[in-house]
Amino acid sequence: MEFAFTDEQEMIRESADSFLQDVSTSEAVRAAMATDQGFDPELWDRLCQEMYWQALHIPEEYGGLGLGYVELAILFEEMGRRLFCSPFFSTVAMGVNALLVAGNEEQKQQWLPQIAEGSLTATLGLASSQQNRENRSWDASSVQATARKEGDGYVLSGSWHYVPDGHTAGLLILAAREEGSKEEDGIRLFAVSPDSEGVQRYWTPTMDQTRKQAKVEIENLFVSADCRLGGEGTSDWPALQQVLQLASIAIAAEQVGGARQVMDLTIDYTRERVQFGRTIASFQAIKHRAADMMLQVECAKSAVYYAACVADEVLRNESDSAVKEELPEAAALAKAYCSDAFFHCAAESIQLHGGVGFTWEYDPHLYFKRAKSTETFLGDAGLHRERIASLLLDDSKDNVTSGQVER
């Protein structure tokens, strides 16, 4: 795998940096935070029509650009750096990935061109509130909404919490389980119109105001069989699990960008703040803390782009089974390390800014809140480290069983 950006990838990064530097200023972020929908619709239309980012990794046969996950990670890093308020993460990292991984050809032809042209946003709903309060696992047990088979379709009932941009998305992709099923069996994914009778959506206030979340409630909604992603007879959990892994990589890329920006803000501030007749940036203790932040940012960046390379090969179907099996571990590693790195840098920023660190006028508190919200969404660092340990243990057992480990 190549760990240096190509000329094309560097151009994408530079154009993203230039665009977001102009449109996602601190003032623009705060203005978007104050709105009910959480973003500027005119700016979103401009992004879709001028930059075409929403179509970046949609295949060309569906109207997209057909680029890879590394290019997508570049955009997410730059957006995380500027705290860009938009439905980009929910639409691209969750909605598009769900359609690419779990959708059949007819469903891809129906929805992906609309997303690519910018006329449709989407999101993914997974977890019930009560279940996630108890274990915060974001695994199959989090799916508690029900799908009852009826005639040539299903009847959906339940609630979905922590749905990014769920109150504004034009397409809801919802996970539910067939009645009586347990664990990973019986999980189904459905594409649901939010305008359907029986669908209710509520914006839910959160600590991180730069990304809105919503609660979706459905009671006895009949959907036809063609609304179910994929085919009949099998559980959709493996596909859903892969979508969550791809989304975790996207969040990790955002975290890298946020950590890098909050580090830069802090270093600039220490060069201005004077104590005892000299800037605090000249103190050895401050230099050590800045070096620790830089180390974490660089290591986090390496973890993200390695995971993005793995995701790229998996989505292009060019990898062998060994690389496909590497995606869960690479995604968990990126999410775990980047969550810790972003939170550490955000916390250090507040400390090194001193008394103004958590005042509304300064930006470190915005990054601190984003760091905490992205840490817990799709599982915190501890959960992902447990997953890595479990994967390594399973590999060790397989090697022993196959006789590859000598006594």
C-alpha positions as CSV (number, residue, x, y, z in Angstrom):
1,M,0.0,0.0,0.0
2,E,1.2,3.5,-0.9
3,F,1.3,5.8,2.2
4,A,2.0,9.0,0.3
5,F,-0.7,11.1,-1.4
6,T,-0.7,11.0,-5.2
7,D,-0.8,14.3,-7.1
8,E,-4.5,13.9,-7.6
9,Q,-5.1,13.2,-3.9
10,E,-3.0,16.2,-2.9
11,M,-5.1,18.4,-5.3
12,I,-8.3,17.1,-3.5
13,R,-6.8,18.0,-0.2
14,E,-5.7,21.5,-1.3
15,S,-9.1,22.3,-2.9
16,A,-11.0,21.0,0.2
17,D,-8.8,23.1,2.5
18,S,-9.3,26.2,0.4
19,F,-13.1,25.7,0.1
20,L,-13.7,24.9,3.8
21,Q,-11.4,27.7,5.0
22,D,-13.8,30.1,3.3
23,V,-17.2,28.6,4.0
24,S,-16.7,26.9,7.4
25,T,-15.3,29.7,9.5
26,S,-15.9,29.9,13.3
27,E,-18.7,32.3,12.6
28,A,-20.3,30.1,10.0
29,V,-20.1,27.0,12.3
30,R,-21.8,28.9,15.1
31,A,-24.5,30.2,12.8
32,A,-25.3,26.6,11.6
33,M,-25.3,25.3,15.1
34,A,-28.1,27.7,16.0
35,T,-30.4,26.4,13.2
36,D,-32.9,23.6,13.7
37,Q,-31.5,21.6,10.8
38,G,-27.9,22.1,11.7
39,F,-26.5,23.3,8.3
40,D,-26.9,25.9,5.6
41,P,-29.0,24.5,2.8
42,E,-27.6,26.9,0.3
43,L,-24.0,25.9,1.2
44,W,-25.0,22.3,0.9
45,D,-26.3,22.9,-2.6
46,R,-23.2,24.7,-3.5
47,L,-21.0,21.8,-2.2
48,C,-23.1,19.3,-4.3
49,Q,-23.1,21.4,-7.5
50,E,-19.7,22.9,-7.4
51,M,-17.5,20.4,-5.5
52,Y,-19.5,17.2,-6.2
53,W,-18.1,15.7,-3.0
54,Q,-21.2,13.8,-2.2
55,A,-20.6,11.7,-5.3
56,L,-16.9,11.1,-4.7
57,H,-16.9,7.3,-4.0
58,I,-20.2,6.5,-5.8
59,P,-19.4,4.3,-8.8
60,E,-19.5,6.0,-12.2
61,E,-22.4,3.8,-13.4
62,Y,-24.6,5.5,-10.8
63,G,-23.5,9.0,-11.6
64,G,-20.6,9.3,-9.2
65,L,-16.9,10.0,-9.6
66,G,-15.8,6.5,-8.8
67,L,-12.9,7.5,-6.6
68,G,-11.7,5.6,-3.5
69,Y,-12.0,5.6,0.2
70,V,-8.6,7.3,0.6
71,E,-9.9,10.3,-1.3
72,L,-13.0,10.2,0.9
73,A,-10.9,10.1,4.1
74,I,-9.1,13.2,2.9
75,L,-12.4,15.1,2.7
76,F,-13.5,13.9,6.1
77,E,-10.2,15.0,7.6
78,E,-10.5,18.5,6.2
79,M,-14.2,18.7,7.3
80,G,-13.3,17.5,10.8
81,R,-10.6,20.2,10.9
82,R,-13.1,22.9,10.2
83,L,-16.1,21.3,12.1
84,F,-18.0,21.6,8.8
85,C,-21.8,21.4,9.6
86,S,-23.6,19.5,6.9
87,P,-25.3,16.1,6.2
88,F,-22.2,14.9,4.5
89,F,-21.3,12.2,7.1
90,S,-24.8,10.8,7.4
91,T,-25.4,10.8,3.7
92,V,-22.0,9.5,2.4
93,A,-20.4,7.5,5.3
94,M,-23.7,5.9,6.3
95,G,-26.4,6.1,3.6
96,V,-24.2,5.6,0.5
97,N,-22.1,2.9,2.2
98,A,-25.3,1.1,3.2
99,L,-26.6,1.1,-0.4
100,L,-23.2,0.1,-1.8
101,V,-22.7,-2.8,0.6
102,A,-26.2,-4.1,1.2
103,G,-28.3,-2.8,-1.7
104,N,-29.2,-4.8,-4.8
105,E,-28.8,-3.4,-8.3
106,E,-32.3,-2.0,-8.5
107,Q,-31.9,-0.2,-5.2
108,K,-28.6,1.3,-6.2
109,Q,-30.0,2.5,-9.5
110,Q,-33.0,4.1,-7.6
111,W,-31.2,5.9,-4.9
112,L,-27.5,6.5,-5.7
113,P,-28.0,8.8,-8.7
114,Q,-30.2,11.0,-6.7
115,I,-27.6,11.3,-4.0
116,A,-24.9,11.9,-6.6
117,E,-26.8,14.8,-8.2
118,G,-27.3,16.3,-4.7
119,S,-31.1,16.1,-4.6
120,L,-31.3,13.5,-1.8
121,T,-29.7,13.1,1.6
122,A,-29.7,9.8,3.6
123,T,-28.9,8.4,7.0
124,L,-28.7,5.2,8.9
125,G,-30.6,4.2,12.1
126,L,-29.4,1.3,14.2
127,A,-29.7,1.6,18.0
128,S,-32.5,1.7,20.5
129,S,-31.9,4.0,23.4
130,Q,-32.4,1.6,26.3
131,Q,-30.1,-1.1,24.8
132,N,-27.3,1.3,24.1
133,R,-27.5,2.9,27.6
134,E,-26.9,-0.6,29.0
135,N,-23.9,-1.8,27.0
136,R,-22.9,0.9,24.5
137,S,-21.9,-1.9,22.2
138,W,-23.2,-0.8,18.8
139,D,-23.5,-4.5,17.9
140,A,-26.4,-6.7,16.9
141,S,-28.0,-6.5,20.3
142,S,-28.5,-2.7,19.8
143,V,-31.1,-3.5,17.1
144,Q,-34.4,-3.7,18.9
145,A,-36.9,-2.4,16.4
146,T,-39.1,-5.2,14.9
147,A,-40.0,-6.2,11.4
148,R,-43.0,-8.5,11.1
149,K,-43.4,-10.4,7.9
150,E,-46.8,-9.7,6.4
151,G,-47.9,-10.7,3.0
152,D,-45.4,-9.5,0.4
153,G,-43.8,-7.1,2.8
154,Y,-43.0,-6.2,6.4
155,V,-44.6,-4.2,9.2
156,L,-42.0,-2.0,11.0
157,S,-42.3,-0.8,14.6
158,G,-39.9,0.7,17.0
159,S,-37.6,3.6,17.7
160,W,-34.1,4.5,16.5
161,H,-32.0,6.9,18.5
162,Y,-28.7,8.8,17.8
163,V,-29.6,9.0,14.1
164,P,-27.3,11.6,12.5
165,D,-29.4,14.2,10.6
166,G,-32.3,11.9,11.0
167,H,-34.8,14.8,11.2
168,T,-33.8,16.2,7.8
169,A,-32.7,13.2,5.7
170,G,-34.7,12.4,2.6
171,L,-34.0,8.7,2.9
172,L,-34.0,6.6,6.1
173,I,-32.1,3.3,6.1
174,L,-33.3,1.5,9.3
175,A,-32.1,-1.7,10.9
176,A,-34.8,-3.9,12.5
177,R,-35.1,-7.6,13.5
178,E,-37.7,-10.2,12.7
179,E,-39.9,-11.0,15.7
180,G,-38.5,-13.8,17.8
181,S,-34.9,-13.5,16.4
182,K,-31.9,-13.2,18.6
183,E,-28.4,-11.8,18.3
184,E,-27.2,-11.5,14.7
185,D,-30.0,-13.6,13.2
186,G,-33.0,-12.0,11.7
187,I,-31.6,-8.5,11.3
188,R,-32.9,-6.7,8.3
189,L,-32.2,-3.3,6.6
190,F,-35.0,-1.2,5.1
191,A,-35.0,1.9,2.9
192,V,-37.9,4.0,4.2
193,S,-39.3,7.3,3.0
194,P,-39.5,9.8,6.0
195,D,-42.8,11.1,4.4
196,S,-44.5,7.7,5.0
197,E,-47.5,7.7,7.2
198,G,-46.5,6.5,10.7
199,V,-43.0,7.9,10.6
200,Q,-42.2,10.5,13.2
201,R,-38.9,12.3,13.6
202,Y,-37.6,14.5,16.4
203,W,-34.4,16.5,16.7
204,T,-32.7,15.6,20.0
205,P,-30.5,18.2,21.7
206,T,-26.9,16.9,22.2
207,M,-23.7,18.3,23.7
208,D,-22.1,18.6,20.3
209,Q,-24.2,21.1,18.5
210,T,-22.1,20.9,15.3
211,R,-23.8,17.6,14.3
212,K,-27.5,17.2,14.8
213,Q,-28.9,13.9,15.9
214,A,-32.5,12.7,15.9
215,K,-35.0,10.1,17.2
216,V,-37.1,8.2,14.7
217,E,-40.3,6.5,15.7
218,I,-42.4,4.1,13.6
219,E,-45.6,2.3,14.5
220,N,-47.0,-0.4,12.3
221,L,-45.6,0.9,9.0
222,F,-46.1,-1.5,6.1
223,V,-43.2,-1.5,3.6
224,S,-43.1,-3.6,0.5
225,A,-40.4,-6.3,0.1
226,D,-38.4,-4.2,-2.4
227,C,-37.7,-1.7,0.4
228,R,-35.6,-4.3,2.1
229,L,-31.9,-4.0,1.1
230,G,-30.3,-7.1,-0.3
231,G,-32.2,-10.3,-0.7
232,E,-34.5,-12.6,1.2
233,G,-33.5,-15.5,3.5
234,T,-30.3,-14.2,5.0
235,S,-29.4,-11.9,7.9
236,D,-28.2,-8.4,6.9
237,W,-26.0,-8.2,10.0
238,P,-22.7,-8.9,8.1
239,A,-23.4,-6.1,5.6
240,L,-24.5,-3.8,8.4
241,Q,-21.4,-4.6,10.4
242,Q,-19.3,-3.6,7.4
243,V,-21.1,-0.4,6.9
244,L,-20.4,0.5,10.6
245,Q,-16.8,-0.3,10.1
246,L,-16.6,2.0,7.1
247,A,-18.4,4.7,9.0
248,S,-15.9,4.3,11.9
249,I,-13.1,5.0,9.5
250,A,-14.8,8.1,8.3
251,I,-15.3,9.3,11.9
252,A,-11.6,8.6,12.7
253,A,-10.6,10.7,9.7
254,E,-12.7,13.6,11.1
255,Q,-11.1,13.1,14.5
256,V,-7.6,13.4,12.9
257,G,-8.6,16.7,11.3
258,G,-10.1,18.0,14.5
259,A,-7.0,17.0,16.5
260,R,-4.7,18.6,14.0
261,Q,-6.7,21.9,14.0
262,V,-7.1,22.1,17.8
263,M,-3.3,21.4,18.1
264,D,-2.6,24.2,15.7
265,L,-4.9,26.6,17.5
266,T,-3.2,25.8,20.8
267,I,0.3,26.3,19.5
268,D,-0.6,29.6,17.9
269,Y,-2.2,30.7,21.2
270,T,0.9,29.7,23.3
271,R,3.0,31.9,21.0
272,E,0.8,34.9,21.9
273,R,0.2,34.4,25.6
274,V,2.9,36.0,27.7
275,Q,3.9,35.0,31.3
276,F,6.9,36.2,33.2
277,G,8.0,38.4,30.4
278,R,8.1,35.6,27.7
279,T,5.6,33.6,25.6
280,I,4.6,30.4,27.2
281,A,5.5,28.6,24.0
282,S,9.2,29.1,25.0
283,F,8.7,27.0,28.2
284,Q,10.1,23.5,28.1
285,A,7.0,22.0,29.7
286,I,4.8,23.5,27.1
287,K,7.0,22.2,24.3
288,H,6.8,18.7,25.7
289,R,3.0,18.8,25.8
290,A,2.9,20.2,22.2
291,A,5.3,17.4,21.1
292,D,3.0,14.8,22.7
293,M,0.0,16.2,20.8
294,M,1.9,16.1,17.5
295,L,3.0,12.5,18.1
296,Q,-0.6,11.5,18.7
297,V,-1.9,13.3,15.6
298,E,0.7,11.8,13.3
299,C,0.1,8.2,14.6
300,A,-3.6,8.7,14.3
301,K,-3.2,9.9,10.7
302,S,-1.3,6.8,9.9
303,A,-3.9,4.5,11.4
304,V,-6.7,6.3,9.5
305,Y,-5.1,6.1,6.1
306,Y,-4.1,2.5,6.5
307,A,-7.7,1.7,7.4
308,A,-8.8,3.7,4.4
309,C,-6.5,1.7,2.1
310,V,-8.0,-1.5,3.4
311,A,-11.6,-0.1,2.9
312,D,-10.7,1.0,-0.6
313,E,-9.6,-2.5,-1.6
314,V,-12.7,-4.1,0.0
315,L,-15.2,-1.7,-1.7
316,R,-13.5,-2.2,-5.1
317,N,-13.7,-6.0,-4.7
318,E,-10.1,-6.3,-5.7
319,S,-8.8,-7.8,-2.4
320,D,-8.4,-11.4,-1.4
321,S,-10.2,-12.8,1.6
322,A,-7.2,-12.0,3.9
323,V,-7.5,-8.3,3.2
324,K,-11.3,-8.3,3.6
325,E,-10.9,-10.0,7.0
326,E,-8.5,-7.2,7.9
327,L,-11.2,-4.4,7.7
328,P,-12.7,-5.0,11.1
329,E,-9.3,-4.8,12.8
330,A,-8.1,-1.8,10.8
331,A,-11.4,0.1,11.5
332,A,-11.3,-0.7,15.2
333,L,-7.7,0.4,15.5
334,A,-8.3,3.7,13.7
335,K,-11.5,4.5,15.8
336,A,-9.8,3.6,19.1
337,Y,-6.6,5.5,18.5
338,C,-8.1,8.5,16.9
339,S,-10.8,8.8,19.6
340,D,-8.1,8.9,22.3
341,A,-5.9,11.3,20.2
342,F,-8.6,13.8,19.5
343,F,-9.9,13.9,23.1
344,H,-6.3,14.3,24.4
345,C,-5.6,17.2,22.1
346,A,-8.9,18.9,22.8
347,A,-8.4,18.5,26.5
348,E,-4.8,19.8,26.3
349,S,-6.0,22.8,24.2
350,I,-8.4,23.8,27.0
351,Q,-5.7,23.5,29.6
352,L,-3.1,25.4,27.6
353,H,-5.6,28.2,26.8
354,G,-5.9,28.8,30.5
355,G,-9.0,30.5,31.8
356,V,-10.4,31.3,28.3
357,G,-10.2,27.7,27.2
358,F,-13.8,26.9,27.8
359,T,-15.4,30.3,27.2
360,W,-17.9,30.6,24.4
361,E,-15.9,33.1,22.4
362,Y,-13.0,30.7,21.9
363,D,-13.2,27.6,19.8
364,P,-11.5,24.9,21.9
365,H,-14.7,24.0,23.6
366,L,-16.3,23.2,20.2
367,Y,-13.6,20.7,19.4
368,F,-13.7,19.3,22.9
369,K,-17.5,18.6,22.5
370,R,-17.0,17.1,19.0
371,A,-14.2,14.9,20.4
372,K,-16.4,13.5,23.1
373,S,-19.4,13.0,20.8
374,T,-17.3,11.2,18.1
375,E,-15.6,9.1,20.8
376,T,-18.9,7.6,21.9
377,F,-20.7,7.3,18.6
378,L,-20.3,3.8,17.1
379,G,-18.4,2.7,20.2
380,D,-15.7,4.3,22.4
381,A,-12.0,3.5,22.4
382,G,-12.3,0.8,25.0
383,L,-15.0,-1.1,23.1
384,H,-12.9,-1.1,19.9
385,R,-9.8,-2.2,21.8
386,E,-11.8,-5.1,23.1
387,R,-12.9,-5.9,19.5
388,I,-9.2,-5.9,18.4
389,A,-8.3,-8.3,21.3
390,S,-11.2,-10.6,20.4
391,L,-10.1,-10.6,16.7
392,L,-6.5,-11.4,17.6
393,L,-7.7,-14.2,20.0
394,D,-9.8,-15.7,17.2
395,D,-6.9,-15.6,14.8
396,S,-4.7,-17.3,17.4
397,K,-7.2,-20.0,17.9
398,D,-7.6,-20.6,14.2
399,N,-3.8,-20.9,13.8
400,V,-3.7,-23.5,16.6
401,T,-6.5,-25.4,15.1
402,S,-4.8,-25.4,11.6
403,G,-1.5,-26.5,13.1
404,Q,0.3,-23.3,12.3
405,V,1.5,-22.7,15.9
406,E,4.3,-25.0,17.0
407,R,4.6,-26.1,20.6
